[in-house]
Amino acid sequence: MAQYSRLEVVQVMKETGMVPLFYHADIELGKEVLKACYDGGARLMEFTARGDYAFEVFSALNKYVLQKLPGMIMGVGSITDAAAASLFMQMGANFIVTPSLREDIAMACNRRKVLWSPGCGSLTEINRAEELGCEIIKLFPGSTYGPGFVKAIKGPQPWTSIMPTGGVSTEEANLKAWFDAGVTCVGMGSKLISKELLAQRDFKELEKNVAKTLMVISNLRA
């Protein structure tokens, strides 16, 4: 069962401005990644459930978070149907992120007042997601649309909250373009938690990267 309501999750997304994305089959490595991100100031993590038995890994990581990392909010990404969303919510997922707009997932999450963030790529999809109660739209893939798309949407719809994922990097110029366009927060995966850092198990460097990126975001929004 989720420990945080959808409105509480939205508030943390707005406050921190960044949702790290991560998947690895190694549970112990996952714990180190979570600890590094937490120590760097992150308070959200999207576990991208892409591998076999990913639900077992998530279950172990979420238990670790509840025991060791107070205030860390675990969610799950790459969810493609309501059955998977329900499974992860049973294991305590506090938010569900999808690559596309799925109304069955919206219904499952809304019943439990769990935040769901669907991948959208058009104004029509965004409007439908908001009609279904979506608080924050996932713009995916962000690299395809770019900050200009966000700015164009925010013109007629300033109430729309957008989180681009894909095409977001830790570079200040890149982050500035997105936040100047009006995004609420950004999803960041391999540009933040790189394969090289994981291979070298350089968790101190990951902690520094997270802290630096959060500081850049904070300064851009000041």
Buried (B, 14 or more C-beta within 10 A) or exposed (E): EBBBBBEBBBEBBBEBBBBBBBBBEEBEBBBBBBBBBBBBBBBBBBBBBEEEEBBEBBBBBBEBBEEEBEEBBBBBBBBBEBEBBBBBBEBBBBBBBBBEBBEEBBBBBBEBEBBBBBBBBEBEBBBBBBEBBBBBBBBBBBEEBBBEBBBEBBEEBEEBBBBBBBBBBBEBEBBBBBBEBBBBBBBBBBBBBBEEBBEEEBBEBBBBBBBBBBEBBBEBEE
